[in-house]
Amino acid sequence: MLFSPKKVTVDTNRDKINELLTRGVDKVVGADELKKKLLSGKRLRVKLGIDPTSPHIHLGRATQLLKLKDFQDLGHTIVFIVGDATGVIGDTSDKDSERPMLTEGEVKENAKKYFDQAKSILDISRVEKHYNSKWLNKLTFSEIGKQANAFSVADFISRENIKKRLDSGKRVSLRETLYPLMQGYDSVVVNADVEIGGTDQWFNLLAGRTLQEVYEQEPQHTITNTLIRGLDGRKMSSSWGNTIILEGTPYDMYGKVMSLKDNLMEEYFVSCTRIPMSEVKEVLGGDPKSAKAKLAFEIVKMFHSEEDAKKAEFSFESTFIKGGIPDDTLNVSGRDKTLADILIEAKIVSSKNELRRLTEEGAITNMTSGKKISDINQTFEKSADIKIGKRRFVKINI
């Protein structure tokens, strides 16, 4: 059921609204008009769609959820769409090659906990929630033809990443041209006043405006958030495995933030926290190590709790400064089992191939004996604390 648009009481503080429209923002279509609407007290319908191409929402996507929260705090209606239909087709807006199609089963499995993960940011009880298969899977060819008529092939192939692929002789599937229509039609169905997305979504967001005009709706305002970079310095992406996921443990989240390069701290403070910008500048002007600890604490506090942040901070210091292991380390039984059996069953590693690579790199240490482990089939006669890489630990009990 769609929530009815009503007048709302909003904080008309211009500084707060200015920050909403500028903090972590790259572009706003119709910024002046949108600001007037925000100041007027009219309840706006603010849309975000996320495709469940992996089971986890990561910080790169959470920056857009945080922008939704800014709108929600002002009293506006949040429309959160999990793209179970668009996820099958696949968006290649940020890809330099064709994205493989996922099966409906894969997307359905990935989507199971998306609304639950958003609870760490939004008041989900006040969010209008949708799966876009509800309407996209019912479209007819004639309806799709009506939508496609609003665009030209030139519009699509002029996009930078598509042009690069064509110029280099790479395949561009006809399927990929349908994706902007699908995302745009979502805006029509929910009658969005505002849509939020990353900078890589610019073409798709504008497609929503075009289709709303086709269906005689007022075109939505669009806000693009700047994209944060992942642990390896590239754009944070599940495809590259350089993410910090919302479902990660507080310790894991804290440790990964602490592993960031110093030059990434500012974009994380701006986009992943709501610390006042005046304070951000002050923190970044001081000791880099202290600034990063502050960043890690604030991110864990936001997505878990202050108590979790304190525990993660203590565990991190105990582990990396004093040489201990985290308090929340997983305890597993290792009796009559090989190292491979133990770590795979505990989901510490995903496969024997990954484990072999780690042992070859000298990344697995028996902290109890102080020796590196090189044999994945090693068994244990005594209990041991095992360290895998920089931030993974397991207690093996015999």
C-alpha positions in Angstrom: 0.0 0.0 0.0 1.3 3.5 -0.9 1.4 6.1 1.9 -0.6 9.1 1.1 1.3 12.4 0.7 0.4 14.8 3.5 1.8 18.0 5.0 4.5 17.2 7.5 6.2 19.3 10.2 9.9 19.5 9.2 12.9 21.2 10.7 13.2 24.2 8.4 16.7 25.0 9.5 18.5 26.0 6.3 21.8 24.6 7.4 20.4 21.2 8.0 18.7 21.2 4.5 21.8 22.5 2.9 23.8 19.7 4.4 21.2 17.2 3.2 21.7 18.4 -0.4 25.5 18.7 -0.3 27.0 16.3 2.1 28.5 13.4 0.1 26.5 14.6 -2.9 27.8 14.9 -6.5 24.7 16.3 -8.4 21.1 17.3 -7.7 18.6 17.8 -10.5 16.5 20.8 -9.6 18.3 21.6 -6.4 16.6 25.1 -5.9 13.1 23.7 -6.5 13.8 20.7 -4.2 15.1 23.0 -1.5 11.8 25.0 -1.7 9.8 21.8 -1.3 11.9 20.7 1.7 11.3 24.1 3.3 7.5 24.0 2.5 6.6 21.1 4.7 5.2 19.0 1.9 5.9 15.3 2.4 8.0 14.0 -0.4 8.3 10.4 -1.6 12.0 9.5 -1.7 13.0 6.4 -3.5 16.1 4.1 -3.4 16.4 0.8 -5.2 19.1 -1.8 -4.5 19.6 -4.9 -6.6 20.4 -8.0 -4.4 23.4 -9.1 -6.5 25.1 -10.4 -3.3 23.6 -11.3 0.1 25.1 -8.3 1.9 24.6 -4.6 1.9 28.0 -2.9 2.2 29.0 0.6 3.3 29.1 1.8 -0.3 25.4 1.2 -0.6 24.8 2.2 3.0 25.8 5.8 2.1 22.6 6.0 0.1 20.6 4.5 3.0 22.0 7.2 5.2 20.8 9.9 2.8 17.4 8.3 3.0 17.6 8.5 6.8 18.3 12.3 6.5 15.1 12.6 4.5 13.2 10.3 7.0 14.4 12.4 9.9 12.7 15.4 8.2 9.5 13.5 8.0 9.4 12.4 4.4 8.2 9.0 3.1 11.0 6.6 2.3 10.4 4.1 -0.6 12.9 1.3 -0.5 12.8 -1.1 -3.5 14.7 -4.4 -3.5 15.3 -5.1 -7.2 14.6 -8.7 -7.5 13.6 -8.3 -11.1 16.3 -5.8 -12.1 18.8 -7.9 -10.2 18.2 -10.8 -12.7 18.8 -8.6 -15.7 21.8 -6.8 -14.2 23.0 -3.2 -14.3 26.2 -2.6 -16.1 26.4 1.1 -15.4 29.8 0.7 -13.6 31.1 -2.3 -15.4 33.7 -2.6 -18.2 32.3 -5.9 -19.4 28.9 -7.6 -19.6 27.5 -8.5 -16.2 26.3 -12.2 -16.2 22.6 -12.8 -15.7 21.7 -14.1 -12.3 19.0 -16.7 -11.8 15.8 -15.8 -10.1 16.7 -18.3 -7.4 20.1 -16.6 -6.8 18.5 -13.2 -6.5 15.7 -14.4 -4.3 18.3 -16.0 -1.9 20.4 -12.8 -1.8 17.3 -10.6 -1.2 16.1 -12.5 1.9 17.7 -10.2 4.5 17.9 -6.8 2.7 15.1 -5.1 4.6 16.5 -6.5 7.9 20.0 -5.1 7.1 18.4 -1.7 6.4 17.1 -1.7 10.0 20.5 -0.7 11.2 20.0 2.7 9.5 16.3 3.3 8.9 13.2 3.1 11.0 12.0 0.3 8.9 8.5 0.4 10.4 8.0 3.7 8.6 9.5 2.6 5.3 7.4 1.7 2.2 8.9 -1.6 1.1 8.7 -3.2 -2.4 10.1 -5.9 -4.6 10.0 -4.6 -8.2 9.1 -8.0 -9.7 5.6 -7.3 -8.5 5.1 -4.9 -11.4 8.0 -5.5 -13.8 7.2 -9.2 -14.4 3.7 -8.2 -15.5 4.7 -5.8 -18.2 3.7 -6.7 -21.8 5.7 -6.1 -25.0 3.5 -3.3 -26.0 4.1 -1.6 -22.6 7.8 -2.0 -22.9 7.7 -0.7 -26.5 5.9 2.4 -25.2 8.7 3.0 -22.7 11.5 2.2 -25.2 10.1 4.7 -27.6 11.1 7.5 -25.2 14.8 6.7 -25.8 17.2 6.4 -28.7 20.0 3.8 -29.2 22.4 6.8 -29.3 21.3 7.8 -25.8 22.4 4.4 -24.5 25.6 3.9 -26.4 26.9 7.4 -25.7 27.4 6.4 -22.1 31.1 6.4 -21.3 31.5 2.8 -20.2 29.3 1.5 -23.0 31.2 3.6 -25.6 34.5 2.2 -24.3 33.3 -1.4 -24.6 32.0 -0.8 -28.1 35.2 1.0 -29.2 37.3 -1.9 -27.8 35.1 -4.5 -29.6 33.5 -5.9 -26.5 30.0 -7.3 -26.6 27.1 -5.2 -25.4 23.9 -7.2 -25.0 20.5 -6.0 -26.0 19.4 -7.0 -22.5 21.6 -4.2 -21.0 19.6 -1.6 -22.9 16.5 -2.7 -21.0 17.8 -2.0 -17.5 17.3 1.8 -17.5 13.7 1.3 -18.6 13.1 -1.1 -15.7 14.7 1.2 -13.0 12.9 4.2 -14.6 9.5 2.4 -14.5 10.0 1.8 -10.8 9.8 5.6 -10.3 6.6 5.7 -12.2 4.9 2.9 -10.2 5.8 4.4 -6.8 5.3 8.0 -8.1 8.7 9.1 -6.7 9.4 12.8 -6.0 13.1 12.1 -5.4 15.4 9.3 -6.3 18.8 8.7 -4.8 21.6 6.7 -6.4 25.4 6.6 -6.8 27.2 8.7 -9.5 27.3 5.5 -11.6 23.5 5.6 -11.7 23.2 9.0 -13.5 21.7 7.6 -16.7 19.3 5.3 -14.9 18.1 8.1 -12.6 17.4 10.4 -15.6 15.5 7.6 -17.3 13.1 7.7 -14.4 12.4 11.4 -15.1 11.9 10.7 -18.8 9.4 7.8 -18.1 7.5 9.8 -15.5 6.9 12.4 -18.2 5.7 9.7 -20.6 3.2 8.6 -17.9 2.2 12.3 -17.2 3.8 12.5 -13.8 6.0 15.3 -12.5 9.7 14.3 -13.1 11.5 13.3 -10.0 14.4 15.2 -8.5 17.6 13.1 -8.6 20.4 13.1 -6.1 23.7 11.3 -6.8 26.0 10.4 -3.9 29.7 10.3 -4.4 31.0 6.7 -4.4 33.3 5.7 -1.6 36.3 3.5 -2.4 36.8 0.1 -1.0 39.6 -1.6 0.9 41.8 -1.8 -2.2 41.3 1.8 -3.3 38.8 0.9 -6.1 35.1 1.6 -5.9 33.6 -0.5 -3.2 31.9 -3.4 -5.0 30.8 -6.9 -4.0 32.2 -8.1 -7.3 35.7 -7.1 -6.2 35.4 -8.3 -2.6 36.8 -5.0 -1.2 33.7 -4.3 0.9 32.9 -3.6 4.5 29.5 -5.3 5.1 26.8 -4.2 7.5 26.3 -7.8 8.8 30.0 -8.1 9.7 30.9 -8.3 13.3 31.7 -5.1 15.1 35.3 -6.3 15.4 35.6 -7.1 11.7 34.0 -3.7 10.8 36.4 -1.9 13.1 39.4 -3.7 11.9 38.6 -3.1 8.2 38.1 0.6 8.7 41.5 0.7 10.6 43.1 -0.9 7.5 42.0 1.9 5.2 44.6 4.1 3.6 44.8 7.5 5.2 43.7 9.3 2.0 40.3 7.6 2.2 39.4 8.8 5.6 37.8 12.1 4.6 35.3 10.4 2.1 34.4 7.9 4.8 33.8 10.6 7.5 31.7 12.6 5.0 29.6 9.7 3.5 29.6 7.0 6.2 29.1 9.1 9.4 27.0 12.1 10.5 29.7 13.7 12.6 29.3 17.5 12.1 31.6 18.7 9.2 33.3 21.2 11.5 34.3 18.4 13.8 35.4 16.2 10.8 37.8 19.0 9.7 39.2 19.2 13.2 39.7 15.4 13.6 41.4 15.1 10.1 43.7 18.0 11.1 45.2 16.0 13.9 47.0 12.7 14.3 46.0 10.3 11.4 46.0 7.2 13.7 43.7 8.8 16.2 41.5 10.1 13.3 41.1 6.6 11.9 40.3 5.2 15.3 37.6 7.8 15.7 36.3 6.9 12.2 36.2 3.2 13.0 34.5 3.8 16.4 31.8 6.1 14.8 31.0 3.6 12.0 30.7 0.6 14.3 28.6 2.8 16.7 26.3 3.8 13.8 25.7 0.3 12.4 25.8 -1.6 15.7 25.9 0.2 19.0 28.1 2.4 21.2 28.7 -0.6 23.5 29.8 -2.7 20.5 32.1 0.1 19.3 33.8 0.2 22.7 34.3 -3.6 22.7 35.6 -3.6 19.2 38.0 -0.8 20.0 39.3 -2.7 23.1 39.6 -6.0 21.1 41.5 -4.3 18.3 43.9 -2.6 20.7 44.4 -5.9 22.6 45.0 -7.8 19.4 47.2 -5.4 17.4 49.0 -3.5 20.1 49.3 -6.1 22.9 49.4 -9.2 20.7 46.3 -10.9 22.0 43.2 -12.2 20.2 39.7 -10.7 20.1 37.2 -11.4 22.9 34.6 -12.5 20.4 36.8 -15.1 18.7 34.9 -18.2 17.4 35.4 -21.3 19.5 35.3 -24.6 17.5 35.9 -28.2 18.3 39.0 -29.6 16.5 39.1 -33.2 17.8 40.0 -35.7 15.0 39.7 -32.9 12.4 42.2 -31.4 9.9 42.8 -27.7 9.8 40.9 -27.6 6.4 37.9 -29.4 8.0 37.8 -27.0 10.9 38.1 -23.7 9.0 35.7 -24.7 6.2 33.1 -26.0 8.6 33.4 -22.8 10.7 33.1 -20.7 7.4 36.4 -19.0 8.3 37.6 -19.8 4.7 35.4 -20.7 1.8 37.4 -23.6 0.2 40.5 -25.7 0.3 41.9 -23.6 -2.6 41.6 -20.4 -0.5 43.3 -22.2 2.5 46.1 -23.5 0.3 46.7 -20.0 -1.0 46.8 -18.6 2.6 49.3 -21.3 3.8 51.5 -20.7 0.8 51.5 -17.0 1.6 52.5 -17.8 5.2 49.2 -16.1 6.4 48.2 -18.8 8.9 49.8 -18.9 12.4 49.4 -21.1 15.4 49.6 -18.3 18.0 49.9 -20.8 20.8 53.1 -22.3 19.4 54.2 -19.2 17.5 54.7 -21.3 14.3 53.4 -20.8 10.8 51.1 -23.5 9.5 51.9 -24.9 6.0 49.9 -28.1 5.9 46.1 -27.7 5.4 45.7 -31.3 6.6 47.4 -30.8 9.9 45.6 -32.1 13.0 45.8 -30.9 16.5 46.7 -32.7 19.7 46.3 -29.6 21.9 44.0 -26.6 21.9 45.3 -23.7 19.9 44.6 -20.1 18.9 44.9 -19.7 15.1 45.3 -16.5 13.2 44.3 -16.3 9.6 45.5 -13.2 7.7 45.4 -10.0 9.7 41.9 -10.0 11.2 40.5 -13.6 11.4 41.0 -15.7 14.5 39.6 -19.0 15.7 40.1 -20.9 19.0 40.5 -24.7 18.4 39.4 -26.7 21.4 40.6 -30.3 21.8 
